[in-house]
Amino acid sequence: MNQHTHNFHVLGSRPTNQSGVRFAGFLTILFLFLSPLPSAHSAAVTINNGDGTIDTWAGGLDPNIVNGNIVNLVPYHPQVTAYFCGAATMEMTMDCDSVRDNNVVADTMLGAGAAGTDPGTLAVDGATRYIFPGNVNWTPPRTQVFNFGNGNVNVPVFGVQSFMYGLVHGLYTYNGFLYNNPWVPPGQGTTLDQMAAGLNLMDSPANLAGPHNYAAYNLPPTLLGRDYANRTMAYCIKQYGIPAAAIVQHGGHWFCVVGVKTTAPPVLNGPYKIKGFYIHDPWSGFFDANRQRILAQFGRQPGIEGMGENRYFTYAVNPARAPSEWDDEFDLSPGGAPLPFYASGVGFKFEVEPVGPAPVDTGNNGEYNSIPDPSPTLPNAPLAAADALVYATNDLAGDAYIGSQPGFNDGGWDLADATVVQYPTDTPGEGDWLIPYDGSGGTNDVTGFVLIDMQTGNLDEAVWMNPGDDVTSMSLQDVDEMETDEFAGNYLEDNVGSPELTIQSIATNSVLINWPTSSFASFTLQQNSDLTTTNWVNVTNATSVINGEDQVILPTTAAQSFFRLCSTNLDLIATPVGNPGGGSTDLPN
């Protein structure tokens, strides 16, 4: 394999200086986070499920049939490289009625030059590219000149996701404004501050763009902090009709949260319970488009299938299990880039469109919480597979939205291949029945599946694939592996890029060196005592993986030491950091 050097660090040199952040107009944008604005047009879609619950979705241009009626929701966009999950989530966040009806440039950009239309993800983004962390040679955006009545505007109409990624990594500008976080350069993932800054650059009055004002939140690592985060996302989807963006899976990935299921309309500090969330996972489309090449190069990796384009996660728990499925995904994220105004410490991290901004929804200072009451244990628990299927079909029959999806209507249930999946903490008799729904191709044509709690009969999760989706079906093996990984807590790390070394003293004569573990990139630690030479040698001390990080303990010596990482399994293109399109893109509005 080729070896490529990454992320050169001197012993003890973890960066803490914040002065390298370049953000033209930064104070103006920060002021927006603190100053009220008039409420923008809300385009939330409400669906009464008929089972005592209400779905609230951000409206968009993706037609869905619900009880015989067309309901337009936010379309799915796959990430176009292995580390564009943040950019894809940013694209889906903006590809909604509330933004496109109020921002002509964004509407034209997302419509590939035809405002008010949705010609499909390929026309907007270009095909997915087989590109992994460290490679900045992605598809450059292409632009067209438009005149919206106040002069010519150079609007990206192809490679839009690449433009959004480049915009928050210092490569492009919008109306003369740019944002660059030097600790997360091109070739790495997108952090919380970059998500909020990029959305504001493209859709806020301070930047001569649309009427909205996006803010990043990081709520405390407590049970109440988690519930406040969930309530705030639910309320903002209802109030503003714009999806939320959540950092999930131990801080390694972005989901676009497009809808929420509640017992009553989610109003600020109101008395309602959250039953679950609907998400789009941008990774699944990328993996499906590059499946053969990824598996050929890397083999099967934990979480490699992603979570699916369309998935429902319950917020409910059974009496014998602590985490809900949503809690397991939307978990604590570690600190990110050292930007204190975006709360870089450990917490529940998300971004919403909070014109004002919206206050954190505390349930009227704790009077209300949105955590569902524990469901009673069934007298015939643990359920057999056939009994679980009865609960599954009853749940779908009573759910106006999920029960109407073609992924659950153009085939049949595969009870013979039902399996049990369990969390590591589940005791015998606890777990979920995974029941596939097969299309015409049988077990290699799974168009949907559900997870039913063995103790309560609750619908804990549902995944469905429709004929117009990027991923139209999965094999039974894919489904089993996806859920086995999820319940074991093995998630894909697609946001690593060039990993950062951390070095700290742990004893009088020892130091601990660690760096993030990646599902795709393998690295060798190297050591050198003199930076004026090329005498780098591999460190042969044993490495262990703890809490998602590779760690090695080394003895200290009197001589100085320098360390770096070398990739051993990625053929990275040594493209100079800069604009892959060969020039800045400025969008006067």
C-alpha positions in Angstrom: 0.0 0.0 0.0 1.1 3.6 -0.5 2.0 5.5 2.6 1.1 9.2 3.0 2.0 11.5 5.8 -0.8 13.1 7.8 -1.2 15.7 10.5 2.3 16.5 11.7 2.4 17.3 15.4 5.2 18.1 17.8 5.1 16.6 21.3 2.5 18.3 23.4 1.4 20.7 20.6 -2.3 20.4 20.6 -3.6 23.7 19.2 -5.6 26.0 21.5 -5.1 29.4 19.8 -8.3 30.7 18.3 -6.9 33.7 16.5 -6.7 31.8 13.2 -10.4 31.8 12.5 -11.3 34.0 9.5 -14.9 35.0 9.4 -15.7 38.2 7.4 -18.6 39.8 9.1 -18.4 37.5 12.1 -19.6 40.0 14.7 -22.6 40.7 12.6 -23.6 37.1 12.5 -23.0 36.6 16.2 -25.2 39.6 16.8 -28.0 37.8 14.9 -27.8 34.9 17.4 -28.7 37.4 20.2 -31.2 39.8 18.5 -34.8 39.0 17.7 -36.0 38.9 14.1 -39.5 38.8 12.7 -40.8 35.3 12.4 -40.3 33.8 8.9 -42.9 31.8 6.9 -43.5 28.4 8.5 -44.0 25.5 6.1 -44.3 22.6 8.6 -46.5 19.7 7.5 -48.8 18.0 10.1 -50.1 14.5 9.7 -52.6 13.1 12.1 -51.7 9.4 12.3 -55.1 8.2 13.7 -53.5 6.4 16.6 -53.3 9.3 19.0 -50.1 10.7 17.6 -49.2 13.6 15.3 -46.3 13.8 12.9 -44.7 17.2 12.3 -42.4 17.4 9.3 -40.5 20.1 7.4 -42.3 20.5 4.1 -40.4 20.2 0.8 -40.7 19.0 -2.8 -40.5 15.2 -2.3 -44.0 13.8 -2.9 -45.2 11.1 -0.4 -48.6 9.3 -0.5 -50.3 9.3 2.8 -53.8 7.8 3.0 -54.2 8.5 -0.7 -53.1 12.1 -0.5 -49.9 13.6 -1.7 -47.8 15.2 1.1 -44.6 17.0 0.1 -41.7 16.5 2.4 -37.9 17.3 2.4 -36.1 15.2 -0.2 -33.1 13.0 0.6 -29.6 13.9 -0.5 -26.7 11.5 -0.2 -23.3 12.8 0.8 -21.2 12.9 -2.3 -17.9 12.0 -0.6 -17.1 9.8 2.5 -16.9 12.9 4.7 -19.6 15.2 3.4 -22.2 14.1 5.9 -22.3 17.7 7.3 -22.6 19.3 3.9 -25.3 16.9 2.8 -27.2 17.6 6.0 -26.8 21.3 5.3 -28.2 20.8 1.9 -31.2 18.9 3.2 -31.7 21.5 5.9 -32.1 24.2 3.2 -34.0 22.1 0.7 -37.4 22.8 2.4 -40.3 25.1 1.6 -39.6 27.5 4.4 -36.2 28.3 2.9 -36.9 28.0 -0.8 -40.1 30.0 -0.7 -38.2 32.9 0.9 -34.8 32.9 -0.6 -34.6 33.1 -4.4 -30.9 32.5 -4.7 -31.1 29.3 -2.5 -34.2 28.2 -4.4 -32.4 28.7 -7.7 -29.2 26.9 -6.4 -31.1 23.9 -5.0 -33.2 23.7 -8.2 -30.1 23.5 -10.4 -30.9 26.8 -12.0 -34.7 26.3 -12.2 -36.3 28.0 -9.3 -39.3 26.3 -7.7 -38.3 22.9 -9.0 -36.5 19.8 -7.7 -34.9 18.2 -10.7 -33.2 15.5 -8.6 -30.0 15.1 -6.6 -27.8 14.2 -9.5 -28.6 17.4 -11.3 -27.8 19.4 -8.1 -24.8 17.6 -6.7 -23.4 15.4 -9.4 -22.7 11.8 -8.9 -21.2 10.6 -5.6 -17.4 10.5 -5.7 -15.3 7.7 -4.3 -13.3 10.0 -2.1 -12.2 9.4 1.5 -10.7 11.6 4.2 -7.7 13.7 3.3 -8.7 14.0 -0.4 -9.9 17.5 -1.5 -10.2 16.7 -5.2 -14.0 16.6 -5.2 -16.3 17.8 -8.0 -16.0 21.6 -8.1 -19.3 23.6 -8.3 -20.4 25.2 -11.6 -22.3 28.4 -11.7 -24.7 30.3 -13.8 -25.4 34.1 -13.9 -28.9 35.2 -13.0 -30.5 38.6 -12.5 -33.2 38.8 -9.8 -33.8 42.5 -10.2 -30.8 43.8 -8.4 -27.9 42.9 -10.6 -26.2 39.8 -11.8 -25.8 36.9 -9.4 -23.3 34.0 -9.9 -25.2 31.0 -8.5 -23.9 27.5 -8.1 -26.2 25.1 -10.0 -24.1 22.0 -10.1 -21.9 20.5 -7.3 -24.0 22.4 -4.8 -23.0 20.1 -1.9 -19.3 20.7 -2.8 -19.9 24.4 -2.7 -21.5 24.2 0.7 -18.6 22.1 2.0 -16.1 24.5 0.5 -17.9 27.5 1.9 -17.5 26.4 5.5 -13.9 25.2 5.0 -12.6 28.6 3.7 -12.6 27.8 -0.1 -15.5 29.9 -1.3 -17.4 33.1 -0.4 -21.0 34.1 -0.4 -21.8 37.8 -0.8 -18.2 38.5 0.1 -18.4 36.7 3.4 -16.4 33.6 4.3 -15.8 31.3 7.2 -12.7 29.3 7.9 -12.0 27.2 11.0 -8.2 26.4 10.7 -8.5 23.4 13.0 -10.9 21.7 10.5 -9.4 22.3 7.1 -10.6 20.9 3.7 -10.4 17.1 3.7 -12.0 16.8 7.1 -15.5 16.7 8.4 -17.9 19.6 9.3 -18.2 20.8 12.9 -21.1 22.4 14.7 -19.8 25.9 14.2 -19.2 25.3 10.5 -22.8 24.0 10.1 -24.4 27.1 11.7 -22.0 29.6 10.1 -22.5 28.1 6.6 -26.3 28.2 6.8 -26.2 31.8 8.0 -23.9 32.8 5.2 -26.5 31.5 2.7 -29.7 32.3 4.4 -29.7 35.2 6.9 -30.4 39.0 6.5 -27.0 40.0 7.9 -25.4 38.4 4.8 -27.8 39.9 2.3 -29.5 36.4 1.9 -32.7 34.9 3.2 -34.8 35.7 6.3 -33.6 33.0 8.7 -31.1 32.9 11.5 -29.5 29.5 12.4 -27.9 28.8 15.7 -25.8 26.0 17.2 -26.7 24.5 20.5 -24.7 22.3 22.9 -26.8 21.3 25.9 -25.4 19.8 29.1 -24.6 16.1 29.3 -27.5 15.3 31.6 -30.9 13.6 31.2 -32.6 17.0 31.2 -30.0 18.4 28.7 -30.9 15.6 26.3 -34.7 16.2 26.8 -34.3 19.9 26.3 -32.4 19.3 23.1 -35.1 17.0 21.8 -37.9 19.4 22.7 -36.0 22.3 21.1 -35.6 20.4 17.8 -39.2 19.3 17.8 -40.5 22.8 18.6 -38.4 24.5 15.9 -39.4 22.0 13.2 -43.0 22.9 14.0 -42.5 26.6 14.4 -40.2 27.2 11.4 -40.7 24.3 9.0 -37.0 23.7 8.7 -35.2 20.4 9.5 -32.8 20.2 12.4 -29.3 18.9 12.1 -28.0 16.6 14.9 -24.5 15.4 15.6 -24.9 11.7 16.4 -23.0 8.5 17.0 -20.4 9.7 19.5 -19.8 12.9 17.6 -18.8 11.2 14.4 -21.7 11.8 12.1 -24.5 14.2 11.0 -28.2 13.2 10.6 -30.9 15.5 9.1 -33.9 15.4 11.5 -36.8 15.9 9.2 -39.8 15.1 11.4 -41.0 14.2 14.9 -43.9 12.1 16.2 -45.6 13.6 19.3 -48.8 13.1 21.4 -49.8 16.8 20.8 -48.4 19.6 18.7 -44.9 20.5 19.9 -45.2 24.0 21.1 -42.7 25.9 23.2 -42.8 24.7 26.8 -46.0 22.8 26.2 -47.3 19.5 27.6 -46.6 16.9 25.0 -44.6 13.7 24.7 -42.1 12.8 21.9 -42.7 9.3 20.6 -39.8 9.4 18.1 -37.9 11.2 15.3 -37.7 10.7 11.6 -34.2 11.1 10.0 -32.4 11.0 6.7 -28.9 9.5 7.0 -26.8 10.9 4.2 -24.2 8.1 4.4 -26.4 5.3 3.1 -26.8 6.8 -0.3 -23.0 7.3 -0.6 -22.3 3.7 0.5 -24.9 2.2 -1.9 -23.4 4.1 -4.9 -19.9 3.0 -4.1 -20.7 -0.4 -2.4 -18.4 -2.7 -4.5 -15.4 -0.4 -4.4 -15.7 0.3 -0.7 -16.0 -3.4 0.2 -13.2 -4.4 -2.2 -10.8 -1.9 -0.7 -11.8 -2.0 3.0 -13.9 -5.1 3.5 -16.8 -4.9 5.8 -16.5 -2.2 8.5 -18.7 -1.6 11.6 -21.7 0.5 10.6 -20.8 0.5 6.9 -24.4 0.3 5.7 -25.4 3.4 7.6 -28.9 3.9 9.1 -30.9 4.1 5.8 -32.3 7.0 3.9 -35.6 6.9 5.8 -35.7 5.8 9.4 -37.9 6.2 12.5 -36.3 6.0 15.9 -38.5 5.7 19.0 -37.9 7.9 22.1 -39.8 5.4 24.2 -38.1 3.0 26.6 -39.3 -0.3 28.1 -39.1 -0.7 31.9 -36.1 -3.1 31.7 -34.0 -1.1 29.3 -32.3 2.2 30.0 -31.7 3.7 26.5 -34.3 4.3 23.8 -33.2 3.8 20.2 -33.1 7.6 19.7 -31.1 8.0 22.8 -28.6 5.5 21.5 -28.1 7.5 18.3 -28.4 11.1 19.6 -25.7 10.6 22.3 -23.1 12.8 23.8 -20.6 14.5 21.5 -17.1 15.4 22.6 -15.6 18.8 22.3 -14.9 20.0 18.7 -13.0 23.0 17.4 -11.9 25.4 20.2 -14.6 28.0 19.7 -16.3 28.8 23.0 -19.2 30.8 21.6 -20.3 27.5 20.0 -19.9 25.6 23.2 -17.2 23.2 22.2 -17.4 21.0 25.4 -19.1 17.7 25.8 -22.9 17.8 25.3 -25.8 17.2 23.0 -25.1 19.1 19.9 -27.6 20.2 17.2 -28.5 23.1 15.0 -32.0 24.6 14.4 -33.5 27.6 12.7 -34.5 29.6 15.7 -35.6 33.1 14.5 -35.0 35.2 17.5 -33.2 32.8 18.4 -35.7 30.3 20.0 -35.0 29.8 23.7 -34.1 26.3 24.8 -37.4 24.4 25.4 -37.2 23.5 29.0 -40.8 22.3 29.4 -41.6 25.4 31.4 -38.6 24.9 33.8 -39.2 21.2 34.2 -42.9 21.2 34.7 -43.2 19.2 31.5 -40.8 16.7 30.0 -41.2 15.0 26.6 -40.0 11.5 27.7 -42.8 9.0 27.2 -43.9 7.1 30.2 -42.5 3.5 30.3 -44.7 1.1 28.4 -46.1 -1.8 30.5 -44.5 -5.2 30.1 -46.9 -7.5 28.2 -48.2 -10.5 30.1 -46.9 -12.8 27.3 -43.4 -11.2 27.2 -41.0 -12.0 25.8 -42.9 -12.1 22.6 -42.4 -14.8 20.0 -41.6 -13.6 16.4 -45.2 -14.3 15.2 -46.7 -12.3 18.1 -44.2 -9.4 17.4 -45.4 -9.4 13.8 -49.0 -8.9 14.9 -47.9 -5.8 16.9 -45.9 -4.6 13.9 -48.8 -4.9 11.4 -51.2 -3.3 13.9 -48.7 -0.4 14.5 -48.3 0.2 10.8 -52.0 0.0 10.1 -52.5 2.8 12.7 -49.7 5.0 11.4 -50.9 7.2 8.5 -47.4 8.0 7.3 -45.2 4.9 7.7 -48.1 2.6 6.9 -48.6 4.3 3.6 -45.0 4.0 2.3 -44.5 1.7 -0.7 -41.6 0.0 1.1 -44.3 -1.6 3.3 -46.9 -2.1 0.7 -45.4 -3.8 -2.4 -44.4 -7.2 -0.9 -44.8 -9.3 2.2 -43.4 -9.9 5.7 -40.6 -12.4 6.0 -41.3 -14.0 9.4 -38.9 -16.9 8.6 -35.9 -14.6 8.7 -36.9 -12.6 11.8 -34.0 -12.3 14.2 -33.5 -10.9 17.7 -31.1 -8.0 18.2 -30.0 -6.9 21.7 -28.0 -4.2 23.4 -24.9 -5.5 25.3 -26.8 -4.6 28.5 -29.9 -6.5 27.6 -30.6 -9.6 29.7 -32.2 -12.8 28.3 -35.8 -12.0 27.3 -35.0 -8.4 26.4 -34.3 -7.2 22.9 -36.1 -6.4 19.6 -37.5 -8.6 16.9 -36.0 -7.5 13.6 -38.7 -8.4 11.0 -37.9 -7.8 7.3 -40.4 -6.8 4.6 -39.4 -8.3 1.3 -40.2 -7.0 -2.2 -40.6 -9.1 -5.3 -37.0 -10.2 -5.1 -37.3 -12.0 -1.8 -34.6 -11.9 0.8 -32.3 -9.9 -1.4 -34.9 -7.3 -2.0 -35.8 -6.0 1.5 -37.7 -2.8 1.0 -38.5 -2.2 4.7 -38.1 -3.6 8.2 -39.2 -3.0 11.7 -37.9 -3.6 15.2 -40.5 -4.6 17.8 -39.7 -4.6 21.5 -40.0 -8.1 22.9 -41.2 -6.8 26.3 -43.7 -4.1 25.3 -44.6 -4.7 21.7 -43.6 -1.1 20.9 -42.5 -0.2 17.4 -38.9 0.8 18.3 -37.6 1.5 14.7 -38.7 1.4 11.1 -36.7 1.7 7.9 -38.2 1.9 4.5 -37.0 2.2 0.9 -39.3 3.5 -1.8 -38.9 3.1 -5.6 -37.7 6.7 -6.1 -35.0 6.5 -3.4 -31.3 6.3 -4.1 -31.3 3.0 -2.2 -34.4 1.0 -3.3 -33.8 -2.2 -1.4 -31.2 -4.1 0.8 -30.2 -7.7 1.1 -31.2 -9.6 4.2 -27.5 -9.8 5.1 -27.2 -6.0 4.9 -30.1 -5.5 7.1 -28.9 -8.0 9.7 -25.4 -6.5 9.7 -26.8 -2.9 10.0 -28.9 -3.7 13.0 -26.3 -5.9 14.7 -23.8 -3.0 14.4 -26.3 -0.5 15.7 -27.3 -2.5 18.8 -23.6 -3.2 19.5 -22.8 0.5 19.3 -20.5 0.0 16.3 -20.9 3.1 14.2 -19.2 4.4 11.1 -16.7 7.2 11.6 -16.9 9.1 8.4 -15.8 12.5 9.8 -12.2 11.9 10.8 -10.2 13.3 8.0 -6.6 13.8 9.1 -6.7 12.7 12.8 -5.3 14.9 15.5 -2.7 13.5 17.9 -3.1 14.2 21.6 -0.2 13.8 23.9 -0.4 14.0 27.7 1.7 13.0 30.7 0.2 10.2 32.7 3.0 9.3 35.1 6.5 10.5 35.9 8.1 8.6 33.1 5.2 7.9 30.7 3.1 9.8 28.1 -0.2 8.8 26.5 -0.6 9.4 22.8 -4.0 9.0 21.2 -5.9 9.8 18.0 -9.4 9.1 16.7 -10.0 5.6 15.3 -11.4 5.6 11.7 -13.4 2.9 10.0 -11.6 3.5 6.8 -8.2 5.0 7.5 -5.4 2.9 9.2 -2.5 4.9 10.6 1.0 4.1 11.9 2.5 6.2 14.6 6.0 7.4 13.7 8.8 9.1 15.8 11.7 11.4 15.0 14.2 13.1 17.3 15.3 15.7 14.7 12.9 17.6 12.4 15.7 18.6 10.1 16.0 15.0 9.0 13.7 12.4 7.4 14.6 9.7 9.9 11.0 8.8 10.8 10.7 5.3 12.3 7.6 3.3 13.2 6.6 3.1 16.9 6.3 -0.6 17.6 4.7 -0.3 21.1 1.3 -2.0 21.4 -1.7 0.1 20.5 -5.2 -0.3 22.1 -8.6 1.1 21.2 -10.5 2.8 24.0 -13.6 4.9 23.6 -13.2 5.2 19.9 -9.5 6.3 20.0 -6.2 4.5 19.3 -3.9 4.8 22.3 -0.3 4.0 23.0 1.8 4.6 26.1 5.4 5.4 25.7 8.2 6.0 28.2 9.7 9.5 28.2 13.4 10.1 27.6 15.8 13.1 28.0 15.9 13.6 24.3 13.2 15.6 22.5 10.7 13.6 20.4 8.4 14.4 17.5 5.5 12.3 16.3 3.3 12.0 13.2 0.8 9.6 11.7 1.2 7.8 8.4 -1.8 6.4 6.6 -1.2 2.8 5.5 -4.4 1.9 3.5 -5.6 5.1 1.7 -4.4 6.2 -1.7 -4.8 9.9 -0.9 -4.3 12.5 -3.6 -1.8 15.1 -2.5 -3.8 18.0 -3.7 -2.6 21.3 -2.2 -5.2 22.7 0.2 -7.1 25.4 -1.7 -10.0 25.9 -4.1 -10.5 22.6 -6.1 -12.4 24.7 -8.7 -9.5 27.1 -9.3 -10.7 30.4 -7.9 -13.1 31.8 -5.4 -16.9 31.8 -5.9 -18.6 35.0 -4.7 -22.4 35.3 -4.8 -23.6 38.8 -4.5 -27.3 38.9 -3.8 
